[in-house]
Amino acid sequence: MGNRAAFVLCGPGGHARHRSSCGAVGLDLDLLAGPDTALPFLAGHVREDGWYPDDMVEAGVLADRERRLLPVFAWEGAIASPRTRAATLELLRHAWPGWEVRWLYDGQSGLRAHLGLAAQEAESAVYPCPVLDVDDEELDEPDPLVAVVTVGGDRCHVLGAVNDHPVEEGPALLDRLRGAPDHGSHRLYADSGVHVDPRRRRVGWWLTAARAHGRDVAARWPGWTVEFWEDRWTEHVRAAGGRFAPPAPDRAAALADVRDQVLERWAGPRGDARAALVAAHPHILVGDGFAPGVPAGRAAAAREAVRAAYREAIGT
């Protein structure tokens, strides 16, 4: 199925679009190589005149060299994990000195808006996340892939965060969770969450990833006040009255973890995967969404860039 990514590179002559059918996972680690290495790497991907559908793009970045602006989004990876998110963004800002790094909570639809393009039509169907039992094995993971839904001051439900954000269900979410397993509280990390106050008809929601057209979800709650907390899960903690209380991330450990992931990602040269496939199978169709090869010099520059960013972050 792949993991689609979109890269837009802007300069004095306009912008160029590049894409990858399998480049979303690890985009955050690619960008942590810094602009001198990351920009040529992104430009080495295939050029694209059209666009993937917004809700099918799992990661993307726009590098505006004139404005020195770097809007980015991803569905997964260190930059979308609540444990390492803040550390990844901190290192990214050090790796791109003088650039403004922004998070696109609405994914490719936000990236297109930066270019002044009309929004694509949003997907109308909603695919609900499954409700987890209190003993579900996903809750044994240190970073469980879950969404937390708290209702008033009474209930806490935990859902597997594998489909659409629960807030997109609208008030039907309350009907679906009526009688669902009540976890009492959730004290682990989560990737997203919703707090619903039925008495006051208020909803607050957040996420660490991105949802195409996510800022339009208020329309799914007619007659309710809907507040988007972006990635500020602490707002959910305050609203939930103890029902949601994840641990505070360990900044030092997270910085070192992300640094090590980048060093592993850029450990050495990488061959041109598409060229290798074409050479091995000259008579079959081979897609063009592969990443370009990485020469040894570029890999070494990437490693030095993340080491320098890490030193800046820890103050040495």
Kinemage of the C-alpha trace (Angstrom):
@kinemage 1
@onewidth
@group {chain A} dominant
@subgroup {mainchain}
@vectorlist {calphas} color= white
{ca met a 1} P 0.000 0.000 0.000
{ca gly a 2} L 2.925 2.353 0.595
{ca asn a 3} L 3.021 5.502 2.676
{ca arg a 4} L 2.547 8.556 0.504
{ca ala a 5} L 4.488 11.771 1.043
{ca ala a 6} L 4.469 15.159 -0.683
{ca phe a 7} L 7.374 17.599 -0.857
{ca val a 8} L 7.021 21.189 -2.123
{ca leu a 9} L 10.180 23.216 -2.701
{ca cys a 10} L 9.659 26.972 -3.142
{ca gly a 11} L 12.122 29.466 -4.542
{ca pro a 12} L 12.323 32.718 -6.528
{ca gly a 13} L 11.031 30.995 -9.658
{ca gly a 14} L 7.960 29.477 -8.038
{ca his a 15} L 7.542 26.026 -6.561
{ca ala a 16} L 8.208 22.446 -7.580
{ca arg a 17} L 6.258 19.466 -6.300
{ca his a 18} L 7.827 16.094 -5.627
{ca arg a 19} L 6.233 12.967 -4.288
{ca ser a 20} L 7.042 9.548 -2.904
{ca ser a 21} L 4.721 6.580 -2.648
{ca cys a 22} L 6.792 5.205 0.237
{ca gly a 23} L 8.514 8.211 1.802
{ca ala a 24} L 6.242 9.239 4.657
{ca val a 25} L 7.818 7.056 7.336
{ca gly a 26} L 11.094 8.663 8.343
{ca leu a 27} L 10.491 12.087 6.798
{ca asp a 28} L 11.152 13.690 10.183
{ca leu a 29} L 14.536 11.938 10.378
{ca asp a 30} L 15.343 12.999 6.815
{ca leu a 31} L 14.614 16.647 7.649
{ca leu a 32} L 16.829 16.507 10.735
{ca ala a 33} L 19.769 16.266 8.343
{ca gly a 34} L 19.408 20.040 7.934
{ca pro a 35} L 18.704 22.099 4.797
{ca asp a 36} L 22.075 21.582 3.065
{ca thr a 37} L 21.467 17.835 2.942
{ca ala a 38} L 17.690 17.487 3.165
{ca leu a 39} L 16.757 19.900 0.339
{ca pro a 40} L 18.821 18.111 -2.360
{ca phe a 41} L 17.539 14.782 -1.050
{ca leu a 42} L 13.901 15.886 -1.360
{ca ala a 43} L 14.546 17.400 -4.795
{ca gly a 44} L 15.903 14.046 -5.940
{ca his a 45} L 12.422 12.521 -5.739
{ca val a 46} L 10.237 12.344 -8.816
{ca arg a 47} L 8.573 15.594 -9.947
{ca glu a 48} L 4.774 15.598 -9.877
{ca asp a 49} L 2.282 17.894 -11.587
{ca gly a 50} L -0.799 16.566 -9.794
{ca trp a 51} L -1.636 15.939 -6.162
{ca tyr a 52} L -2.463 12.855 -4.173
{ca pro a 53} L -5.844 13.144 -2.409
{ca asp a 54} L -5.360 15.094 0.836
{ca asp a 55} L -6.601 12.311 3.094
{ca met a 56} L -4.181 9.779 1.560
{ca val a 57} L -0.955 11.707 2.220
{ca glu a 58} L 0.734 10.559 5.422
{ca ala a 59} L 3.561 13.111 5.595
{ca gly a 60} L 4.654 16.228 3.801
{ca val a 61} L 6.797 19.317 3.924
{ca leu a 62} L 6.993 22.685 2.200
{ca ala a 63} L 10.399 24.355 2.145
{ca asp a 64} L 10.058 28.043 1.273
{ca arg a 65} L 13.609 29.263 0.788
{ca glu a 66} L 12.642 32.920 0.285
{ca arg a 67} L 10.605 33.172 3.472
{ca arg a 68} L 12.738 30.525 5.246
{ca leu a 69} L 9.579 28.760 6.273
{ca leu a 70} L 9.253 25.016 6.883
{ca pro a 71} L 5.678 23.752 7.428
{ca val a 72} L 5.665 19.981 8.009
{ca phe a 73} L 3.310 17.176 9.029
{ca ala a 74} L 3.442 13.422 9.585
{ca trp a 75} L 1.098 10.729 10.800
{ca glu a 76} L 3.759 8.751 12.623
{ca gly a 77} L 7.381 8.736 13.714
{ca ala a 78} L 9.334 10.506 16.439
{ca ile a 79} L 7.804 13.856 15.479
{ca ala a 80} L 4.262 12.531 16.027
{ca ser a 81} L 4.900 10.514 19.201
{ca pro a 82} L 3.918 12.300 22.426
{ca arg a 83} L 7.073 10.966 24.082
{ca thr a 84} L 9.519 12.400 21.529
{ca arg a 85} L 7.483 15.059 19.681
{ca ala a 86} L 8.748 18.135 21.543
{ca ala a 87} L 12.350 16.911 21.351
{ca thr a 88} L 12.101 16.257 17.607
{ca leu a 89} L 10.696 19.721 16.914
{ca glu a 90} L 13.372 21.281 19.128
{ca leu a 91} L 16.151 19.486 17.240
{ca leu a 92} L 14.536 20.369 13.912
{ca arg a 93} L 14.612 24.088 14.770
{ca his a 94} L 18.289 23.814 15.671
{ca ala a 95} L 19.046 21.840 12.500
{ca trp a 96} L 17.357 24.547 10.372
{ca pro a 97} L 18.740 27.761 11.968
{ca gly a 98} L 17.007 30.912 10.796
{ca trp a 99} L 13.997 28.949 9.487
{ca glu a 100} L 10.529 29.010 11.013
{ca val a 101} L 9.319 25.457 11.603
{ca arg a 102} L 5.534 25.056 11.691
{ca trp a 103} L 3.343 22.020 12.229
{ca leu a 104} L 0.501 21.499 9.735
{ca tyr a 105} L -2.286 20.002 11.823
{ca asp a 106} L -4.469 19.771 8.709
{ca gly a 107} L -1.886 17.884 6.681
{ca gln a 108} L -1.731 18.330 2.926
{ca ser a 109} L -4.823 20.540 2.920
{ca gly a 110} L -2.802 23.014 5.014
{ca leu a 111} L 0.191 22.651 2.730
{ca arg a 112} L -1.976 23.437 -0.302
{ca ala a 113} L -3.486 26.429 1.510
{ca his a 114} L 0.020 27.881 1.918
{ca leu a 115} L 0.267 27.907 -1.884
{ca gly a 116} L -3.112 29.608 -2.223
{ca leu a 117} L -4.722 26.537 -3.785
{ca ala a 118} L -8.379 25.670 -3.345
{ca ala a 119} L -9.131 22.937 -0.847
{ca gln a 120} L -9.919 19.476 -2.109
{ca glu a 121} L -13.316 18.063 -1.212
{ca ala a 122} L -13.185 16.399 2.195
{ca glu a 123} L -14.004 12.721 2.595
{ca ser a 124} L -17.534 12.481 3.997
{ca ala a 125} L -17.343 8.944 5.365
{ca val a 126} L -15.964 8.441 8.872
{ca tyr a 127} L -14.183 5.256 9.918
{ca pro a 128} L -14.471 4.930 13.721
{ca cys a 129} L -11.576 3.708 15.828
{ca pro a 130} L -12.215 0.432 17.657
{ca val a 131} L -12.974 0.585 21.380
{ca leu a 132} L -10.348 -1.240 23.453
{ca asp a 133} L -11.057 -3.489 26.415
{ca val a 134} L -9.323 -2.597 29.663
{ca asp a 135} L -6.910 -5.532 29.235
{ca asp a 136} L -6.135 -4.975 25.544
{ca glu a 137} L -2.535 -5.895 24.710
{ca glu a 138} L -1.970 -2.504 23.044
{ca leu a 139} L -1.986 -1.003 26.557
{ca asp a 140} L 1.123 -3.040 27.423
{ca glu a 141} L 3.178 -0.980 24.961
{ca pro a 142} L 5.285 1.949 26.265
{ca asp a 143} L 3.828 4.172 23.516
{ca pro a 144} L 0.368 2.714 22.887
{ca leu a 145} L -1.321 3.733 19.646
{ca val a 146} L -4.505 4.997 21.256
{ca ala a 147} L -7.002 7.833 21.417
{ca val a 148} L -8.496 8.774 24.791
{ca val a 149} L -12.112 9.922 25.076
{ca thr a 150} L -13.307 11.296 28.397
{ca val a 151} L -16.969 12.118 28.946
{ca gly a 152} L -17.845 14.632 31.651
{ca gly a 153} L -16.152 13.738 34.912
{ca asp a 154} L -17.370 10.159 34.892
{ca arg a 155} L -16.007 8.074 32.048
{ca cys a 156} L -12.763 7.334 30.242
{ca his a 157} L -12.742 5.246 27.082
{ca val a 158} L -9.637 4.191 25.173
{ca leu a 159} L -9.768 3.577 21.433
{ca gly a 160} L -7.221 2.124 19.062
{ca ala a 161} L -5.965 5.120 17.051
{ca val a 162} L -5.957 3.347 13.702
{ca asn a 163} L -8.767 5.126 11.844
{ca asp a 164} L -10.307 8.597 11.832
{ca his a 165} L -10.047 10.868 14.870
{ca pro a 166} L -12.965 10.201 17.261
{ca val a 167} L -14.023 13.870 17.156
{ca glu a 168} L -14.963 13.394 13.498
{ca glu a 169} L -17.863 11.158 14.547
{ca gly a 170} L -19.771 14.101 16.004
{ca pro a 171} L -22.385 13.428 18.724
{ca ala a 172} L -22.738 9.878 17.370
{ca leu a 173} L -19.526 9.203 19.303
{ca leu a 174} L -21.468 9.435 22.571
{ca asp a 175} L -24.042 6.922 21.348
{ca arg a 176} L -21.326 4.514 20.245
{ca leu a 177} L -19.528 4.687 23.601
{ca arg a 178} L -22.643 4.238 25.693
{ca gly a 179} L -22.048 0.935 27.477
{ca ala a 180} L -18.461 0.619 26.155
{ca pro a 181} L -15.681 -0.485 28.554
{ca asp a 182} L -14.849 2.290 31.025
{ca his a 183} L -11.110 2.365 31.785
{ca gly a 184} L -11.617 4.680 34.754
{ca ser a 185} L -8.499 6.631 33.767
{ca his a 186} L -5.634 6.494 31.297
{ca arg a 187} L -2.146 7.198 32.641
{ca leu a 188} L -0.076 6.206 29.610
{ca tyr a 189} L 0.798 8.201 26.506
{ca ala a 190} L -1.820 8.700 23.811
{ca asp a 191} L -1.686 9.996 20.249
{ca ser a 192} L -4.936 11.942 20.373
{ca gly a 193} L -7.900 12.663 22.566
{ca val a 194} L -11.328 14.198 23.016
{ca his a 195} L -13.059 15.554 26.089
{ca val a 196} L -16.834 15.866 25.839
{ca asp a 197} L -18.867 17.843 28.360
{ca pro a 198} L -22.487 16.886 27.567
{ca arg a 199} L -23.951 19.198 30.195
{ca arg a 200} L -22.288 22.303 28.786
{ca arg a 201} L -22.295 20.952 25.213
{ca arg a 202} L -18.590 21.602 24.835
{ca val a 203} L -15.923 19.530 23.080
{ca gly a 204} L -12.146 19.839 23.221
{ca trp a 205} L -9.850 17.737 21.064
{ca trp a 206} L -6.159 17.376 20.209
{ca leu a 207} L -3.724 15.237 18.254
{ca thr a 208} L 0.012 14.875 17.750
{ca ala a 209} L -0.280 13.898 14.082
{ca ala a 210} L -2.383 15.572 11.360
{ca arg a 211} L -5.825 15.195 9.818
{ca ala a 212} L -6.696 16.580 6.415
{ca his a 213} L -9.458 19.193 6.795
{ca gly a 214} L -9.196 18.667 10.558
{ca arg a 215} L -10.072 22.267 11.357
{ca asp a 216} L -13.519 21.736 9.819
{ca val a 217} L -14.705 19.181 12.376
{ca ala a 218} L -16.771 21.729 14.336
{ca ala a 219} L -19.409 21.411 11.621
{ca arg a 220} L -19.917 17.798 12.703
{ca trp a 221} L -21.070 19.014 16.157
{ca pro a 222} L -24.001 21.386 15.386
{ca gly a 223} L -25.105 23.303 18.465
{ca trp a 224} L -21.901 22.434 20.374
{ca thr a 225} L -18.869 24.587 21.161
{ca val a 226} L -15.799 22.852 19.729
{ca glu a 227} L -12.272 23.866 20.725
{ca phe a 228} L -9.176 22.569 18.939
{ca trp a 229} L -6.262 22.186 21.352
{ca glu a 230} L -3.699 21.369 18.613
{ca asp a 231} L -1.117 19.121 20.350
{ca arg a 232} L -1.689 20.538 23.832
{ca trp a 233} L -2.762 17.342 25.582
{ca thr a 234} L -2.330 19.170 28.895
{ca glu a 235} L -5.633 20.924 28.118
{ca his a 236} L -7.263 17.506 28.101
{ca val a 237} L -5.596 16.655 31.403
{ca arg a 238} L -7.098 19.763 33.011
{ca ala a 239} L -10.551 19.180 31.549
{ca ala a 240} L -10.718 15.475 32.411
{ca gly a 241} L -10.354 15.910 36.179
{ca gly a 242} L -7.813 13.111 36.663
{ca arg a 243} L -9.290 10.715 34.099
{ca phe a 244} L -6.379 11.356 31.734
{ca ala a 245} L -2.906 11.831 33.201
{ca pro a 246} L -0.007 10.668 30.982
{ca pro a 247} L 3.587 11.001 32.192
{ca ala a 248} L 5.562 14.115 31.329
{ca pro a 249} L 8.112 13.314 28.583
{ca asp a 250} L 11.744 13.043 29.666
{ca arg a 251} L 13.351 15.785 27.565
{ca ala a 252} L 16.951 14.575 27.935
{ca ala a 253} L 16.082 10.971 27.108
{ca ala a 254} L 13.897 12.037 24.191
{ca leu a 255} L 16.593 14.259 22.669
{ca ala a 256} L 19.131 11.438 22.841
{ca asp a 257} L 16.619 8.946 21.434
{ca val a 258} L 15.798 11.113 18.418
{ca arg a 259} L 19.467 11.887 17.787
{ca asp a 260} L 20.237 8.165 17.738
{ca gln a 261} L 17.364 7.475 15.334
{ca val a 262} L 18.725 10.081 12.909
{ca leu a 263} L 22.259 8.714 13.156
{ca glu a 264} L 20.933 5.260 12.331
{ca arg a 265} L 18.827 6.601 9.449
{ca trp a 266} L 21.875 8.293 7.899
{ca ala a 267} L 24.409 5.668 8.983
{ca gly a 268} L 25.985 5.400 5.541
{ca pro a 269} L 25.430 5.574 1.799
{ca arg a 270} L 22.228 4.131 0.344
{ca gly a 271} L 21.860 2.855 -3.177
{ca asp a 272} L 19.241 3.927 -5.707
{ca ala a 273} L 16.496 1.356 -5.010
{ca arg a 274} L 14.578 2.033 -8.220
{ca ala a 275} L 17.679 1.730 -10.405
{ca ala a 276} L 18.523 -1.553 -8.725
{ca leu a 277} L 15.022 -2.921 -9.380
{ca val a 278} L 15.063 -1.810 -13.012
{ca ala a 279} L 18.455 -3.455 -13.496
{ca ala a 280} L 17.285 -6.677 -11.888
{ca his a 281} L 13.894 -6.778 -13.639
{ca pro a 282} L 14.198 -4.898 -16.948
{ca his a 283} L 10.909 -6.212 -18.356
{ca ile a 284} L 8.530 -5.347 -15.515
{ca leu a 285} L 6.909 -2.093 -14.540
{ca val a 286} L 8.681 -0.403 -11.645
{ca gly a 287} L 7.147 2.554 -9.807
{ca asp a 288} L 8.987 5.847 -9.567
{ca gly a 289} L 8.110 6.752 -5.987
{ca phe a 290} L 11.391 5.546 -4.509
{ca ala a 291} L 13.831 7.715 -2.590
{ca pro a 292} L 17.003 8.748 -4.423
{ca gly a 293} L 20.319 7.245 -3.495
{ca val a 294} L 22.393 8.741 -0.674
{ca pro a 295} L 26.136 9.175 -1.293
{ca ala a 296} L 28.570 8.776 1.573
{ca gly a 297} L 29.314 12.511 1.775
{ca arg a 298} L 25.671 13.434 2.156
{ca ala a 299} L 25.174 10.808 4.864
{ca ala a 300} L 28.193 12.124 6.775
{ca ala a 301} L 26.891 15.710 6.535
{ca ala a 302} L 23.517 14.574 7.861
{ca arg a 303} L 25.116 12.915 10.870
{ca glu a 304} L 27.151 16.016 11.664
{ca ala a 305} L 24.078 18.231 11.330
{ca val a 306} L 22.083 16.258 13.884
{ca arg a 307} L 25.069 16.071 16.258
{ca ala a 308} L 25.386 19.865 16.034
{ca ala a 309} L 21.650 20.303 16.621
{ca tyr a 310} L 21.865 18.015 19.655
{ca arg a 311} L 24.789 19.990 21.089
{ca glu a 312} L 22.779 23.199 20.668
{ca ala a 313} L 19.780 21.634 22.392
{ca ile a 314} L 21.691 20.448 25.456
{ca gly a 315} L 23.849 23.582 25.627
{ca thr a 316} L 27.320 22.139 25.033
